[in-house]
Amino acid sequence: MLAEQYKKTKWVPPTVYTIAVLTSLSRLNDDQHWTSDVFAGAVIGYVTAKLVLKDTPRLMLKVTPEINGVSLMYNF
């Protein structure tokens, strides 16, 4: 979800995917999961994140130079 939400930031997607892969490799190395478990978990997590973010409104904070100061808006 973080990779999708911050995809415009160059370093976030590679960082979060690297952490996920290293965690998966660690679980395999420590005999805590089978390869099929890790693969299934990755697929379920990726698809679930895509489906959740597909219909989730985005709350954006926009600073305006007016007296009001801050305005909140939803983007769909």
PDB file of N, H, CA, C and O in Angstrom:
ATOM      1  N   MET A   1       0.827  -1.182   0.000  1.00  0.00           N
ATOM      2  CA  MET A   1       0.000   0.000   0.000  1.00  0.00           C
ATOM      3  C   MET A   1       0.876   1.252   0.000  1.00  0.00           C
ATOM      4  O   MET A   1       0.561   2.236  -0.670  1.00  0.00           O
ATOM      5  N   LEU A   2       1.959   1.212   0.742  1.00  0.00           N
ATOM      6  H   LEU A   2       2.214   0.413   1.286  1.00  0.00           H
ATOM      7  CA  LEU A   2       2.841   2.377   0.784  1.00  0.00           C
ATOM      8  C   LEU A   2       3.480   2.637  -0.578  1.00  0.00           C
ATOM      9  O   LEU A   2       3.630   3.789  -0.986  1.00  0.00           O
ATOM     10  N   ALA A   3       3.854   1.578  -1.273  1.00  0.00           N
ATOM     11  H   ALA A   3       3.732   0.643  -0.942  1.00  0.00           H
ATOM     12  CA  ALA A   3       4.467   1.742  -2.588  1.00  0.00           C
ATOM     13  C   ALA A   3       3.503   2.413  -3.555  1.00  0.00           C
ATOM     14  O   ALA A   3       3.918   3.227  -4.380  1.00  0.00           O
ATOM     15  N   GLU A   4       2.241   2.082  -3.461  1.00  0.00           N
ATOM     16  H   GLU A   4       1.904   1.421  -2.791  1.00  0.00           H
ATOM     17  CA  GLU A   4       1.240   2.679  -4.357  1.00  0.00           C
ATOM     18  C   GLU A   4       0.928   4.111  -3.954  1.00  0.00           C
ATOM     19  O   GLU A   4       0.805   4.984  -4.813  1.00  0.00           O
ATOM     20  N   GLN A   5       0.799   4.359  -2.666  1.00  0.00           N
ATOM     21  H   GLN A   5       0.898   3.650  -1.968  1.00  0.00           H
ATOM     22  CA  GLN A   5       0.447   5.696  -2.203  1.00  0.00           C
ATOM     23  C   GLN A   5       1.568   6.704  -2.439  1.00  0.00           C
ATOM     24  O   GLN A   5       1.306   7.885  -2.671  1.00  0.00           O
ATOM     25  N   TYR A   6       2.812   6.241  -2.380  1.00  0.00           N
ATOM     26  H   TYR A   6       3.024   5.283  -2.192  1.00  0.00           H
ATOM     27  CA  TYR A   6       3.954   7.141  -2.551  1.00  0.00           C
ATOM     28  C   TYR A   6       4.744   6.799  -3.804  1.00  0.00           C
ATOM     29  O   TYR A   6       5.970   6.903  -3.812  1.00  0.00           O
ATOM     30  N   LYS A   7       4.047   6.388  -4.871  1.00  0.00           N
ATOM     31  H   LYS A   7       3.051   6.304  -4.865  1.00  0.00           H
ATOM     32  CA  LYS A   7       4.745   5.969  -6.082  1.00  0.00           C
ATOM     33  C   LYS A   7       5.454   7.113  -6.795  1.00  0.00           C
ATOM     34  O   LYS A   7       6.352   6.867  -7.599  1.00  0.00           O
ATOM     35  N   LYS A   8       5.079   8.337  -6.525  1.00  0.00           N
ATOM     36  H   LYS A   8       4.349   8.538  -5.871  1.00  0.00           H
ATOM     37  CA  LYS A   8       5.754   9.478  -7.152  1.00  0.00           C
ATOM     38  C   LYS A   8       7.088   9.795  -6.476  1.00  0.00           C
ATOM     39  O   LYS A   8       7.919  10.503  -7.045  1.00  0.00           O
ATOM     40  N   THR A   9       7.291   9.285  -5.286  1.00  0.00           N
ATOM     41  H   THR A   9       6.616   8.711  -4.824  1.00  0.00           H
ATOM     42  CA  THR A   9       8.565   9.443  -4.595  1.00  0.00           C
ATOM     43  C   THR A   9       9.471   8.302  -5.030  1.00  0.00           C
ATOM     44  O   THR A   9       9.132   7.132  -4.852  1.00  0.00           O
ATOM     45  N   LYS A  10      10.619   8.639  -5.597  1.00  0.00           N
ATOM     46  H   LYS A  10      10.895   9.589  -5.742  1.00  0.00           H
ATOM     47  CA  LYS A  10      11.492   7.638  -6.210  1.00  0.00           C
ATOM     48  C   LYS A  10      11.924   6.520  -5.276  1.00  0.00           C
ATOM     49  O   LYS A  10      11.982   5.364  -5.694  1.00  0.00           O
ATOM     50  N   TRP A  11      12.223   6.828  -4.046  1.00  0.00           N
ATOM     51  H   TRP A  11      12.176   7.767  -3.706  1.00  0.00           H
ATOM     52  CA  TRP A  11      12.859   5.853  -3.168  1.00  0.00           C
ATOM     53  C   TRP A  11      11.883   4.993  -2.378  1.00  0.00           C
ATOM     54  O   TRP A  11      12.286   3.953  -1.857  1.00  0.00           O
ATOM     55  N   VAL A  12      10.623   5.382  -2.268  1.00  0.00           N
ATOM     56  H   VAL A  12      10.296   6.227  -2.691  1.00  0.00           H
ATOM     57  CA  VAL A  12       9.689   4.631  -1.419  1.00  0.00           C
ATOM     58  C   VAL A  12       9.358   3.247  -1.986  1.00  0.00           C
ATOM     59  O   VAL A  12       9.535   2.261  -1.270  1.00  0.00           O
ATOM     60  N   PRO A  13       8.885   3.116  -3.243  1.00  0.00           N
ATOM     61  CA  PRO A  13       8.554   1.768  -3.730  1.00  0.00           C
ATOM     62  C   PRO A  13       9.716   0.769  -3.658  1.00  0.00           C
ATOM     63  O   PRO A  13       9.518  -0.345  -3.172  1.00  0.00           O
ATOM     64  N   PRO A  14      10.929   1.128  -4.127  1.00  0.00           N
ATOM     65  CA  PRO A  14      12.009   0.144  -4.005  1.00  0.00           C
ATOM     66  C   PRO A  14      12.336  -0.211  -2.552  1.00  0.00           C
ATOM     67  O   PRO A  14      12.681  -1.354  -2.251  1.00  0.00           O
ATOM     68  N   THR A  15      12.230   0.756  -1.670  1.00  0.00           N
ATOM     69  H   THR A  15      11.951   1.684  -1.915  1.00  0.00           H
ATOM     70  CA  THR A  15      12.546   0.514  -0.264  1.00  0.00           C
ATOM     71  C   THR A  15      11.546  -0.439   0.372  1.00  0.00           C
ATOM     72  O   THR A  15      11.946  -1.399   1.030  1.00  0.00           O
ATOM     73  N   VAL A  16      10.250  -0.192   0.189  1.00  0.00           N
ATOM     74  H   VAL A  16       9.925   0.588  -0.345  1.00  0.00           H
ATOM     75  CA  VAL A  16       9.259  -1.041   0.842  1.00  0.00           C
ATOM     76  C   VAL A  16       9.231  -2.448   0.236  1.00  0.00           C
ATOM     77  O   VAL A  16       9.010  -3.424   0.953  1.00  0.00           O
ATOM     78  N   TYR A  17       9.453  -2.557  -1.069  1.00  0.00           N
ATOM     79  H   TYR A  17       9.632  -1.764  -1.652  1.00  0.00           H
ATOM     80  CA  TYR A  17       9.496  -3.883  -1.679  1.00  0.00           C
ATOM     81  C   TYR A  17      10.760  -4.631  -1.246  1.00  0.00           C
ATOM     82  O   TYR A  17      10.727  -5.848  -1.065  1.00  0.00           O
ATOM     83  N   THR A  18      11.858  -3.921  -1.082  1.00  0.00           N
ATOM     84  H   THR A  18      11.885  -2.932  -1.230  1.00  0.00           H
ATOM     85  CA  THR A  18      13.083  -4.561  -0.598  1.00  0.00           C
ATOM     86  C   THR A  18      12.891  -5.091   0.818  1.00  0.00           C
ATOM     87  O   THR A  18      13.318  -6.203   1.128  1.00  0.00           O
ATOM     88  N   ILE A  19      12.258  -4.307   1.669  1.00  0.00           N
ATOM     89  H   ILE A  19      11.912  -3.404   1.417  1.00  0.00           H
ATOM     90  CA  ILE A  19      11.987  -4.755   3.034  1.00  0.00           C
ATOM     91  C   ILE A  19      11.096  -5.998   3.023  1.00  0.00           C
ATOM     92  O   ILE A  19      11.327  -6.936   3.787  1.00  0.00           O
ATOM     93  N   ALA A  20      10.083  -6.003   2.162  1.00  0.00           N
ATOM     94  H   ALA A  20       9.896  -5.241   1.542  1.00  0.00           H
ATOM     95  CA  ALA A  20       9.189  -7.161   2.078  1.00  0.00           C
ATOM     96  C   ALA A  20       9.930  -8.407   1.609  1.00  0.00           C
ATOM     97  O   ALA A  20       9.727  -9.494   2.149  1.00  0.00           O
ATOM     98  N   VAL A  21      10.785  -8.249   0.605  1.00  0.00           N
ATOM     99  H   VAL A  21      10.950  -7.366   0.166  1.00  0.00           H
ATOM    100  CA  VAL A  21      11.539  -9.400   0.090  1.00  0.00           C
ATOM    101  C   VAL A  21      12.517  -9.918   1.139  1.00  0.00           C
ATOM    102  O   VAL A  21      12.632 -11.128   1.334  1.00  0.00           O
ATOM    103  N   LEU A  22      13.218  -9.018   1.811  1.00  0.00           N
ATOM    104  H   LEU A  22      13.125  -8.035   1.653  1.00  0.00           H
ATOM    105  CA  LEU A  22      14.167  -9.446   2.838  1.00  0.00           C
ATOM    106  C   LEU A  22      13.461 -10.145   4.001  1.00  0.00           C
ATOM    107  O   LEU A  22      13.976 -11.115   4.555  1.00  0.00           O
ATOM    108  N   THR A  23      12.293  -9.650   4.361  1.00  0.00           N
ATOM    109  H   THR A  23      11.875  -8.862   3.911  1.00  0.00           H
ATOM    110  CA  THR A  23      11.517 -10.306   5.413  1.00  0.00           C
ATOM    111  C   THR A  23      11.100 -11.711   4.974  1.00  0.00           C
ATOM    112  O   THR A  23      11.180 -12.662   5.752  1.00  0.00           O
ATOM    113  N   SER A  24      10.659 -11.828   3.735  1.00  0.00           N
ATOM    114  H   SER A  24      10.594 -11.055   3.104  1.00  0.00           H
ATOM    115  CA  SER A  24      10.264 -13.141   3.209  1.00  0.00           C
ATOM    116  C   SER A  24      11.442 -14.107   3.189  1.00  0.00           C
ATOM    117  O   SER A  24      11.308 -15.265   3.585  1.00  0.00           O
ATOM    118  N   LEU A  25      12.587 -13.632   2.731  1.00  0.00           N
ATOM    119  H   LEU A  25      12.696 -12.691   2.410  1.00  0.00           H
ATOM    120  CA  LEU A  25      13.777 -14.485   2.691  1.00  0.00           C
ATOM    121  C   LEU A  25      14.207 -14.902   4.090  1.00  0.00           C
ATOM    122  O   LEU A  25      14.658 -16.028   4.296  1.00  0.00           O
ATOM    123  N   SER A  26      14.068 -13.997   5.046  1.00  0.00           N
ATOM    124  H   SER A  26      13.702 -13.082   4.878  1.00  0.00           H
ATOM    125  CA  SER A  26      14.396 -14.314   6.424  1.00  0.00           C
ATOM    126  C   SER A  26      13.483 -15.406   6.976  1.00  0.00           C
ATOM    127  O   SER A  26      13.940 -16.317   7.667  1.00  0.00           O
ATOM    128  N   ARG A  27      12.182 -15.309   6.664  1.00  0.00           N
ATOM    129  H   ARG A  27      11.810 -14.570   6.103  1.00  0.00           H
ATOM    130  CA  ARG A  27      11.227 -16.322   7.126  1.00  0.00           C
ATOM    131  C   ARG A  27      11.534 -17.681   6.505  1.00  0.00           C
ATOM    132  O   ARG A  27      11.403 -18.712   7.164  1.00  0.00           O
ATOM    133  N   LEU A  28      11.943 -17.683   5.232  1.00  0.00           N
ATOM    134  H   LEU A  28      12.049 -16.845   4.696  1.00  0.00           H
ATOM    135  CA  LEU A  28      12.320 -18.943   4.581  1.00  0.00           C
ATOM    136  C   LEU A  28      13.597 -19.512   5.195  1.00  0.00           C
ATOM    137  O   LEU A  28      13.694 -20.712   5.454  1.00  0.00           O
ATOM    138  N   ASN A  29      14.558 -18.649   5.419  1.00  0.00           N
ATOM    139  H   ASN A  29      14.480 -17.675   5.208  1.00  0.00           H
ATOM    140  CA  ASN A  29      15.842 -19.075   5.976  1.00  0.00           C
ATOM    141  C   ASN A  29      15.692 -19.669   7.370  1.00  0.00           C
ATOM    142  O   ASN A  29      16.376 -20.630   7.720  1.00  0.00           O
ATOM    143  N   ASP A  30      14.797 -19.095   8.160  1.00  0.00           N
ATOM    144  H   ASP A  30      14.241 -18.314   7.876  1.00  0.00           H
ATOM    145  CA  ASP A  30      14.600 -19.564   9.537  1.00  0.00           C
ATOM    146  C   ASP A  30      13.614 -20.730   9.624  1.00  0.00           C
ATOM    147  O   ASP A  30      13.228 -21.139  10.719  1.00  0.00           O
ATOM    148  N   ASP A  31      13.211 -21.259   8.477  1.00  0.00           N
ATOM    149  H   ASP A  31      13.525 -20.927   7.587  1.00  0.00           H
ATOM    150  CA  ASP A  31      12.242 -22.368   8.411  1.00  0.00           C
ATOM    151  C   ASP A  31      10.930 -22.048   9.125  1.00  0.00           C
ATOM    152  O   ASP A  31      10.329 -22.915   9.759  1.00  0.00           O
ATOM    153  N   GLN A  32      10.500 -20.805   9.017  1.00  0.00           N
ATOM    154  H   GLN A  32      10.989 -20.100   8.502  1.00  0.00           H
ATOM    155  CA  GLN A  32       9.230 -20.389   9.600  1.00  0.00           C
ATOM    156  C   GLN A  32       8.083 -20.516   8.594  1.00  0.00           C
ATOM    157  O   GLN A  32       6.920 -20.614   8.986  1.00  0.00           O
ATOM    158  N   HIS A  33       8.411 -20.514   7.292  1.00  0.00           N
ATOM    159  H   HIS A  33       9.356 -20.435   6.974  1.00  0.00           H
ATOM    160  CA  HIS A  33       7.400 -20.630   6.230  1.00  0.00           C
ATOM    161  C   HIS A  33       7.969 -21.432   5.078  1.00  0.00           C
ATOM    162  O   HIS A  33       9.182 -21.525   4.891  1.00  0.00           O
ATOM    163  N   TRP A  34       7.053 -22.010   4.310  1.00  0.00           N
ATOM    164  H   TRP A  34       6.067 -21.934   4.462  1.00  0.00           H
ATOM    165  CA  TRP A  34       7.436 -22.655   3.064  1.00  0.00           C
ATOM    166  C   TRP A  34       7.411 -21.615   1.956  1.00  0.00           C
ATOM    167  O   TRP A  34       6.819 -20.547   2.109  1.00  0.00           O
ATOM    168  N   THR A  35       8.058 -21.932   0.840  1.00  0.00           N
ATOM    169  H   THR A  35       8.540 -22.799   0.716  1.00  0.00           H
ATOM    170  CA  THR A  35       8.081 -21.022  -0.306  1.00  0.00           C
ATOM    171  C   THR A  35       6.675 -20.737  -0.803  1.00  0.00           C
ATOM    172  O   THR A  35       6.368 -19.603  -1.171  1.00  0.00           O
ATOM    173  N   SER A  36       5.828 -21.736  -0.821  1.00  0.00           N
ATOM    174  H   SER A  36       6.077 -22.657  -0.522  1.00  0.00           H
ATOM    175  CA  SER A  36       4.450 -21.541  -1.280  1.00  0.00           C
ATOM    176  C   SER A  36       3.689 -20.570  -0.365  1.00  0.00           C
ATOM    177  O   SER A  36       2.857 -19.795  -0.836  1.00  0.00           O
ATOM    178  N   ASP A  37       3.978 -20.614   0.941  1.00  0.00           N
ATOM    179  H   ASP A  37       4.654 -21.243   1.324  1.00  0.00           H
ATOM    180  CA  ASP A  37       3.352 -19.674   1.884  1.00  0.00           C
ATOM    181  C   ASP A  37       3.747 -18.239   1.568  1.00  0.00           C
ATOM    182  O   ASP A  37       2.911 -17.336   1.535  1.00  0.00           O
ATOM    183  N   VAL A  38       5.028 -18.054   1.341  1.00  0.00           N
ATOM    184  H   VAL A  38       5.707 -18.787   1.368  1.00  0.00           H
ATOM    185  CA  VAL A  38       5.545 -16.712   1.064  1.00  0.00           C
ATOM    186  C   VAL A  38       4.963 -16.184  -0.241  1.00  0.00           C
ATOM    187  O   VAL A  38       4.547 -15.028  -0.326  1.00  0.00           O
ATOM    188  N   PHE A  39       4.937 -17.043  -1.257  1.00  0.00           N
ATOM    189  H   PHE A  39       5.274 -17.982  -1.188  1.00  0.00           H
ATOM    190  CA  PHE A  39       4.394 -16.617  -2.548  1.00  0.00           C
ATOM    191  C   PHE A  39       2.911 -16.279  -2.431  1.00  0.00           C
ATOM    192  O   PHE A  39       2.469 -15.242  -2.926  1.00  0.00           O
ATOM    193  N   ALA A  40       2.149 -17.140  -1.786  1.00  0.00           N
ATOM    194  H   ALA A  40       2.508 -17.983  -1.384  1.00  0.00           H
ATOM    195  CA  ALA A  40       0.717 -16.884  -1.619  1.00  0.00           C
ATOM    196  C   ALA A  40       0.468 -15.608  -0.813  1.00  0.00           C
ATOM    197  O   ALA A  40      -0.429 -14.833  -1.145  1.00  0.00           O
ATOM    198  N   GLY A  41       1.247 -15.391   0.231  1.00  0.00           N
ATOM    199  H   GLY A  41       1.976 -16.021   0.500  1.00  0.00           H
ATOM    200  CA  GLY A  41       1.105 -14.174   1.029  1.00  0.00           C
ATOM    201  C   GLY A  41       1.414 -12.915   0.235  1.00  0.00           C
ATOM    202  O   GLY A  41       0.748 -11.892   0.388  1.00  0.00           O
ATOM    203  N   ALA A  42       2.428 -13.002  -0.612  1.00  0.00           N
ATOM    204  H   ALA A  42       2.969 -13.834  -0.736  1.00  0.00           H
ATOM    205  CA  ALA A  42       2.782 -11.851  -1.446  1.00  0.00           C
ATOM    206  C   ALA A  42       1.669 -11.534  -2.437  1.00  0.00           C
ATOM    207  O   ALA A  42       1.314 -10.370  -2.628  1.00  0.00           O
ATOM    208  N   VAL A  43       1.122 -12.564  -3.063  1.00  0.00           N
ATOM    209  H   VAL A  43       1.410 -13.509  -2.908  1.00  0.00           H
ATOM    210  CA  VAL A  43       0.038 -12.354  -4.026  1.00  0.00           C
ATOM    211  C   VAL A  43      -1.203 -11.798  -3.333  1.00  0.00           C
ATOM    212  O   VAL A  43      -1.814 -10.843  -3.813  1.00  0.00           O
ATOM    213  N   ILE A  44      -1.571 -12.398  -2.206  1.00  0.00           N
ATOM    214  H   ILE A  44      -1.074 -13.174  -1.816  1.00  0.00           H
ATOM    215  CA  ILE A  44      -2.745 -11.918  -1.470  1.00  0.00           C
ATOM    216  C   ILE A  44      -2.553 -10.480  -1.008  1.00  0.00           C
ATOM    217  O   ILE A  44      -3.470  -9.668  -1.134  1.00  0.00           O
ATOM    218  N   GLY A  45      -1.385 -10.152  -0.479  1.00  0.00           N
ATOM    219  H   GLY A  45      -0.641 -10.811  -0.377  1.00  0.00           H
ATOM    220  CA  GLY A  45      -1.119  -8.788  -0.022  1.00  0.00           C
ATOM    221  C   GLY A  45      -1.146  -7.775  -1.144  1.00  0.00           C
ATOM    222  O   GLY A  45      -1.707  -6.690  -0.990  1.00  0.00           O
ATOM    223  N   TYR A  46      -0.543  -8.118  -2.276  1.00  0.00           N
ATOM    224  H   TYR A  46      -0.088  -9.000  -2.401  1.00  0.00           H
ATOM    225  CA  TYR A  46      -0.494  -7.202  -3.418  1.00  0.00           C
ATOM    226  C   TYR A  46      -1.892  -6.954  -3.980  1.00  0.00           C
ATOM    227  O   TYR A  46      -2.277  -5.807  -4.205  1.00  0.00           O
ATOM    228  N   VAL A  47      -2.648  -8.020  -4.205  1.00  0.00           N
ATOM    229  H   VAL A  47      -2.335  -8.952  -4.023  1.00  0.00           H
ATOM    230  CA  VAL A  47      -3.995  -7.883  -4.781  1.00  0.00           C
ATOM    231  C   VAL A  47      -4.917  -7.148  -3.813  1.00  0.00           C
ATOM    232  O   VAL A  47      -5.697  -6.293  -4.233  1.00  0.00           O
ATOM    233  N   THR A  48      -4.837  -7.467  -2.538  1.00  0.00           N
ATOM    234  H   THR A  48      -4.204  -8.162  -2.197  1.00  0.00           H
ATOM    235  CA  THR A  48      -5.670  -6.791  -1.545  1.00  0.00           C
ATOM    236  C   THR A  48      -5.365  -5.300  -1.492  1.00  0.00           C
ATOM    237  O   THR A  48      -6.284  -4.481  -1.443  1.00  0.00           O
ATOM    238  N   ALA A  49      -4.097  -4.944  -1.501  1.00  0.00           N
ATOM    239  H   ALA A  49      -3.352  -5.609  -1.541  1.00  0.00           H
ATOM    240  CA  ALA A  49      -3.718  -3.527  -1.472  1.00  0.00           C
ATOM    241  C   ALA A  49      -4.239  -2.796  -2.705  1.00  0.00           C
ATOM    242  O   ALA A  49      -4.743  -1.678  -2.595  1.00  0.00           O
ATOM    243  N   LYS A  50      -4.124  -3.409  -3.866  1.00  0.00           N
ATOM    244  H   LYS A  50      -3.715  -4.317  -3.956  1.00  0.00           H
ATOM    245  CA  LYS A  50      -4.624  -2.786  -5.098  1.00  0.00           C
ATOM    246  C   LYS A  50      -6.134  -2.584  -5.032  1.00  0.00           C
ATOM    247  O   LYS A  50      -6.635  -1.525  -5.412  1.00  0.00           O
ATOM    248  N   LEU A  51      -6.864  -3.590  -4.553  1.00  0.00           N
ATOM    249  H   LEU A  51      -6.457  -4.450  -4.244  1.00  0.00           H
ATOM    250  CA  LEU A  51      -8.324  -3.472  -4.471  1.00  0.00           C
ATOM    251  C   LEU A  51      -8.753  -2.425  -3.453  1.00  0.00           C
ATOM    252  O   LEU A  51      -9.696  -1.672  -3.699  1.00  0.00           O
ATOM    253  N   VAL A  52      -8.078  -2.370  -2.322  1.00  0.00           N
ATOM    254  H   VAL A  52      -7.313  -2.981  -2.122  1.00  0.00           H
ATOM    255  CA  VAL A  52      -8.428  -1.389  -1.291  1.00  0.00           C
ATOM    256  C   VAL A  52      -8.138   0.030  -1.780  1.00  0.00           C
ATOM    257  O   VAL A  52      -8.952   0.934  -1.592  1.00  0.00           O
ATOM    258  N   LEU A  53      -6.996   0.219  -2.397  1.00  0.00           N
ATOM    259  H   LEU A  53      -6.334  -0.516  -2.550  1.00  0.00           H
ATOM    260  CA  LEU A  53      -6.616   1.565  -2.831  1.00  0.00           C
ATOM    261  C   LEU A  53      -7.383   2.023  -4.064  1.00  0.00           C
ATOM    262  O   LEU A  53      -7.430   3.219  -4.351  1.00  0.00           O
ATOM    263  N   LYS A  54      -7.979   1.095  -4.793  1.00  0.00           N
ATOM    264  H   LYS A  54      -7.940   0.124  -4.560  1.00  0.00           H
ATOM    265  CA  LYS A  54      -8.713   1.449  -6.005  1.00  0.00           C
ATOM    266  C   LYS A  54      -9.885   2.376  -5.697  1.00  0.00           C
ATOM    267  O   LYS A  54     -10.127   3.332  -6.434  1.00  0.00           O
ATOM    268  N   ASP A  55     -10.607   2.107  -4.623  1.00  0.00           N
ATOM    269  H   ASP A  55     -10.411   1.331  -4.024  1.00  0.00           H
ATOM    270  CA  ASP A  55     -11.793   2.882  -4.293  1.00  0.00           C
ATOM    271  C   ASP A  55     -11.629   3.767  -3.071  1.00  0.00           C
ATOM    272  O   ASP A  55     -12.612   4.310  -2.567  1.00  0.00           O
ATOM    273  N   THR A  56     -10.411   3.922  -2.591  1.00  0.00           N
ATOM    274  H   THR A  56      -9.613   3.481  -3.001  1.00  0.00           H
ATOM    275  CA  THR A  56     -10.177   4.719  -1.400  1.00  0.00           C
ATOM    276  C   THR A  56      -9.986   6.188  -1.774  1.00  0.00           C
ATOM    277  O   THR A  56      -9.110   6.514  -2.575  1.00  0.00           O
ATOM    278  N   PRO A  57     -10.800   7.073  -1.200  1.00  0.00           N
ATOM    279  CA  PRO A  57     -10.583   8.496  -1.471  1.00  0.00           C
ATOM    280  C   PRO A  57      -9.268   8.959  -0.846  1.00  0.00           C
ATOM    281  O   PRO A  57      -8.848   8.448   0.193  1.00  0.00           O
ATOM    282  N   ARG A  58      -8.645   9.901  -1.472  1.00  0.00           N
ATOM    283  H   ARG A  58      -8.985  10.316  -2.316  1.00  0.00           H
ATOM    284  CA  ARG A  58      -7.385  10.448  -0.975  1.00  0.00           C
ATOM    285  C   ARG A  58      -7.661  11.771  -0.276  1.00  0.00           C
ATOM    286  O   ARG A  58      -8.321  12.651  -0.829  1.00  0.00           O
ATOM    287  N   LEU A  59      -7.163  11.902   0.915  1.00  0.00           N
ATOM    288  H   LEU A  59      -6.627  11.187   1.365  1.00  0.00           H
ATOM    289  CA  LEU A  59      -7.281  13.147   1.651  1.00  0.00           C
ATOM    290  C   LEU A  59      -6.011  13.937   1.418  1.00  0.00           C
ATOM    291  O   LEU A  59      -4.917  13.484   1.756  1.00  0.00           O
ATOM    292  N   MET A  60      -6.153  15.109   0.846  1.00  0.00           N
ATOM    293  H   MET A  60      -7.041  15.478   0.572  1.00  0.00           H
ATOM    294  CA  MET A  60      -4.983  15.930   0.554  1.00  0.00           C
ATOM    295  C   MET A  60      -5.021  17.195   1.397  1.00  0.00           C
ATOM    296  O   MET A  60      -6.084  17.775   1.619  1.00  0.00           O
ATOM    297  N   LEU A  61      -3.881  17.606   1.851  1.00  0.00           N
ATOM    298  H   LEU A  61      -3.017  17.135   1.671  1.00  0.00           H
ATOM    299  CA  LEU A  61      -3.745  18.825   2.630  1.00  0.00           C
ATOM    300  C   LEU A  61      -3.138  19.884   1.724  1.00  0.00           C
ATOM    301  O   LEU A  61      -2.040  19.704   1.197  1.00  0.00           O
ATOM    302  N   LYS A  62      -3.842  20.969   1.546  1.00  0.00           N
ATOM    303  H   LYS A  62      -4.734  21.115   1.974  1.00  0.00           H
ATOM    304  CA  LYS A  62      -3.371  22.021   0.646  1.00  0.00           C
ATOM    305  C   LYS A  62      -3.316  23.337   1.416  1.00  0.00           C
ATOM    306  O   LYS A  62      -4.324  23.792   1.957  1.00  0.00           O
ATOM    307  N   VAL A  63      -2.160  23.926   1.460  1.00  0.00           N
ATOM    308  H   VAL A  63      -1.342  23.556   1.020  1.00  0.00           H
ATOM    309  CA  VAL A  63      -1.988  25.206   2.139  1.00  0.00           C
ATOM    310  C   VAL A  63      -2.321  26.319   1.145  1.00  0.00           C
ATOM    311  O   VAL A  63      -1.793  26.359   0.034  1.00  0.00           O
ATOM    312  N   THR A  64      -3.205  27.217   1.569  1.00  0.00           N
ATOM    313  H   THR A  64      -3.634  27.185   2.472  1.00  0.00           H
ATOM    314  CA  THR A  64      -3.592  28.329   0.710  1.00  0.00           C
ATOM    315  C   THR A  64      -3.087  29.627   1.305  1.00  0.00           C
ATOM    316  O   THR A  64      -2.993  29.758   2.525  1.00  0.00           O
ATOM    317  N   PRO A  65      -2.759  30.591   0.453  1.00  0.00           N
ATOM    318  CA  PRO A  65      -2.230  31.868   0.951  1.00  0.00           C
ATOM    319  C   PRO A  65      -3.305  32.811   1.500  1.00  0.00           C
ATOM    320  O   PRO A  65      -3.014  33.961   1.828  1.00  0.00           O
ATOM    321  N   GLU A  66      -4.530  32.332   1.599  1.00  0.00           N
ATOM    322  H   GLU A  66      -4.767  31.397   1.332  1.00  0.00           H
ATOM    323  CA  GLU A  66      -5.615  33.177   2.093  1.00  0.00           C
ATOM    324  C   GLU A  66      -5.620  33.214   3.623  1.00  0.00           C
ATOM    325  O   GLU A  66      -4.795  32.572   4.273  1.00  0.00           O
ATOM    326  N   ILE A  67      -6.547  33.962   4.174  1.00  0.00           N
ATOM    327  H   ILE A  67      -7.217  34.483   3.645  1.00  0.00           H
ATOM    328  CA  ILE A  67      -6.666  34.079   5.627  1.00  0.00           C
ATOM    329  C   ILE A  67      -7.037  32.733   6.247  1.00  0.00           C
ATOM    330  O   ILE A  67      -6.634  32.448   7.375  1.00  0.00           O
ATOM    331  N   ASN A  68      -7.792  31.906   5.536  1.00  0.00           N
ATOM    332  H   ASN A  68      -8.119  32.138   4.619  1.00  0.00           H
ATOM    333  CA  ASN A  68      -8.232  30.609   6.059  1.00  0.00           C
ATOM    334  C   ASN A  68      -7.046  29.725   6.414  1.00  0.00           C
ATOM    335  O   ASN A  68      -7.107  28.982   7.393  1.00  0.00           O
ATOM    336  N   GLY A  69      -5.971  29.789   5.640  1.00  0.00           N
ATOM    337  H   GLY A  69      -5.921  30.393   4.845  1.00  0.00           H
ATOM    338  CA  GLY A  69      -4.751  29.055   5.950  1.00  0.00           C
ATOM    339  C   GLY A  69      -4.669  27.668   5.360  1.00  0.00           C
ATOM    340  O   GLY A  69      -3.815  27.415   4.510  1.00  0.00           O
ATOM    341  N   VAL A  70      -5.535  26.756   5.785  1.00  0.00           N
ATOM    342  H   VAL A  70      -6.228  26.962   6.475  1.00  0.00           H
ATOM    343  CA  VAL A  70      -5.439  25.372   5.344  1.00  0.00           C
ATOM    344  C   VAL A  70      -6.811  24.905   4.870  1.00  0.00           C
ATOM    345  O   VAL A  70      -7.827  25.183   5.507  1.00  0.00           O
ATOM    346  N   SER A  71      -6.827  24.198   3.753  1.00  0.00           N
ATOM    347  H   SER A  71      -6.001  23.972   3.236  1.00  0.00           H
ATOM    348  CA  SER A  71      -8.085  23.608   3.285  1.00  0.00           C
ATOM    349  C   SER A  71      -7.873  22.119   3.048  1.00  0.00           C
ATOM    350  O   SER A  71      -6.795  21.691   2.636  1.00  0.00           O
ATOM    351  N   LEU A  72      -8.908  21.339   3.312  1.00  0.00           N
ATOM    352  H   LEU A  72      -9.784  21.686   3.647  1.00  0.00           H
ATOM    353  CA  LEU A  72      -8.863  19.899   3.096  1.00  0.00           C
ATOM    354  C   LEU A  72      -9.745  19.561   1.902  1.00  0.00           C
ATOM    355  O   LEU A  72     -10.831  20.120   1.751  1.00  0.00           O
ATOM    356  N   MET A  73      -9.285  18.654   1.061  1.00  0.00           N
ATOM    357  H   MET A  73      -8.402  18.200   1.184  1.00  0.00           H
ATOM    358  CA  MET A  73     -10.109  18.246  -0.069  1.00  0.00           C
ATOM    359  C   MET A  73      -9.930  16.766  -0.338  1.00  0.00           C
ATOM    360  O   MET A  73      -8.862  16.203  -0.100  1.00  0.00           O
ATOM    361  N   TYR A  74     -10.980  16.148  -0.834  1.00  0.00           N
ATOM    362  H   TYR A  74     -11.848  16.606  -1.028  1.00  0.00           H
ATOM    363  CA  TYR A  74     -10.955  14.734  -1.231  1.00  0.00           C
ATOM    364  C   TYR A  74     -10.706  14.629  -2.714  1.00  0.00           C
ATOM    365  O   TYR A  74     -11.276  15.390  -3.497  1.00  0.00           O
ATOM    366  N   ASN A  75      -9.867  13.702  -3.111  1.00  0.00           N
ATOM    367  H   ASN A  75      -9.405  13.083  -2.476  1.00  0.00           H
ATOM    368  CA  ASN A  75      -9.672  13.363  -4.517  1.00  0.00           C
ATOM    369  C   ASN A  75     -10.108  11.926  -4.713  1.00  0.00           C
ATOM    370  O   ASN A  75      -9.718  11.047  -3.944  1.00  0.00           O
ATOM    371  N   PHE A  76     -10.898  11.681  -5.717  1.00  0.00           N
ATOM    372  H   PHE A  76     -11.214  12.394  -6.342  1.00  0.00           H
ATOM    373  CA  PHE A  76     -11.358  10.327  -6.016  1.00  0.00           C
ATOM    374  C   PHE A  76     -10.706   9.837  -7.283  1.00  0.00           C
ATOM    375  O   PHE A  76     -10.960   8.712  -7.713  1.00  0.00           O
TER     376      PHE A  76
END
